[in-house]
Amino acid sequence: MNKKKINMKDQECKVIQQRGKRRIFNGVVISDKNNKTRIVSVIKTYRHTLYKRVLHKNRKFTVHDQNNISHLGDRVTIMAS
């Protein structure tokens, strides 16, 4: 079985050119129990405008993974459809 390396940056650029500009998020896989579906946690860090305190906002996305490549704890980049 030959394993082929794919340069993800080139592939992402082709997808962006084909479908237009999409929102891209970086996150961590927090669940891989479902078949071909992953739950990814994206953490946004920002500073409160009045109190100047650093806040963290956590958001979960359900993501399709056709080949079941990613697993628990993997850092992934996701693109909105």
Secondary structure, DSSP 8 states (H G I E B T S, - for coil): -------HHHHHHHHHHHH----EEEEEEEE--STTEEEEEEEEEEE-TTT--EEEEEEEEEEE-TT----TT-EEEEE--
